[in-house]
């Protein structure tokens, strides 16, 4: 993939934190990943807005169900990250 060098201004404290987090990956890789993530979120928000225009707003019940599903996924992610194993019959 072709790359291009650019100049950006970042608050010093944030840059220090990012450098510590980026470590072996390097600052450029970290920033590129963050920009991709932001671009993807912007596109997702655009899709949500289009769907809202076409099908109407998300109901409180739908929002609550989605949040509950995300919390379950986050909990499973944390369990796996901590090395916890699930029982064979348990679902995510």
C-alpha positions as CSV (number, residue, x, y, z in Angstrom):
1,X,0.0,0.0,0.0
2,X,1.3,3.4,-0.9
3,X,1.8,5.9,1.9
4,X,2.3,9.6,2.1
5,X,3.9,11.7,4.8
6,X,1.8,14.4,6.4
7,X,2.1,16.9,9.2
8,X,-0.5,17.0,12.0
9,X,-0.7,18.9,15.3
10,X,-1.5,16.9,18.4
11,X,-1.7,18.0,22.0
12,X,1.6,17.1,23.7
13,X,0.0,15.1,26.5
14,X,-2.0,13.0,24.0
15,X,1.0,12.4,21.9
16,X,3.0,11.2,24.9
17,X,0.1,8.7,25.8
18,X,-0.1,7.6,22.2
19,X,3.6,7.0,21.9
20,X,3.5,4.9,25.1
21,X,0.5,2.8,23.7
22,X,1.9,2.5,20.2
23,X,5.3,1.1,21.4
24,X,6.4,-1.6,19.0
25,X,3.7,-0.9,16.3
26,X,5.0,2.6,15.9
27,X,3.3,6.0,15.9
28,X,2.4,5.9,12.2
29,X,0.7,2.5,12.4
30,X,-1.2,3.6,15.5
31,X,-2.4,6.8,13.9
32,X,-3.4,5.1,10.7
33,X,-5.4,2.5,12.6
34,X,-7.1,5.2,14.6
35,X,-8.0,7.1,11.5
36,X,-9.5,4.0,9.9
37,X,-11.5,3.4,13.0
38,X,-12.9,6.9,12.9
39,X,-13.6,6.7,9.2
40,X,-15.5,3.5,9.7
41,X,-17.5,4.9,12.6
42,X,-18.4,8.0,10.5
43,X,-19.6,5.7,7.7
44,X,-21.6,3.6,10.2
45,X,-23.3,6.8,11.6
46,X,-24.1,7.8,8.0
47,X,-25.7,4.4,7.4
48,X,-27.7,4.7,10.7
49,X,-28.9,8.1,9.6
50,X,-30.0,6.8,6.1
51,X,-31.8,3.9,7.7
52,X,-33.5,6.2,10.2
53,X,-34.7,8.4,7.3
54,X,-36.1,5.3,5.5
55,X,-37.5,3.2,8.4
56,X,-37.9,5.8,11.2
57,X,-35.9,6.3,14.4
58,X,-34.8,3.5,16.6
59,X,-37.3,2.8,19.4
60,X,-36.3,2.9,23.1
61,X,-36.8,-0.9,23.2
62,X,-34.6,-1.5,20.2
63,X,-31.9,0.7,21.7
64,X,-32.1,-1.1,25.1
65,X,-31.8,-4.5,23.4
66,X,-28.8,-3.4,21.3
67,X,-27.1,-2.0,24.4
68,X,-27.7,-5.2,26.3
69,X,-26.3,-7.2,23.4
70,X,-23.2,-5.0,23.3
71,X,-22.7,-5.3,27.1
72,X,-22.9,-9.1,26.7
73,X,-20.3,-9.0,24.0
74,X,-18.0,-6.7,26.0
75,X,-18.3,-9.1,29.0
76,X,-17.5,-12.1,26.9
77,X,-14.5,-10.2,25.4
78,X,-13.2,-9.4,28.9
79,X,-13.7,-13.0,30.0
80,X,-11.6,-14.3,27.1
81,X,-9.0,-11.6,27.5
82,X,-8.6,-12.6,31.2
83,X,-8.1,-16.2,30.1
84,X,-11.5,-17.4,31.3
85,X,-13.0,-20.4,29.6
86,X,-16.6,-20.8,28.8
87,X,-18.6,-24.0,29.5
88,X,-19.3,-26.0,26.4
89,X,-23.0,-25.3,26.6
90,X,-22.7,-21.6,27.4
91,X,-23.3,-19.1,24.6
92,X,-21.6,-15.8,24.1
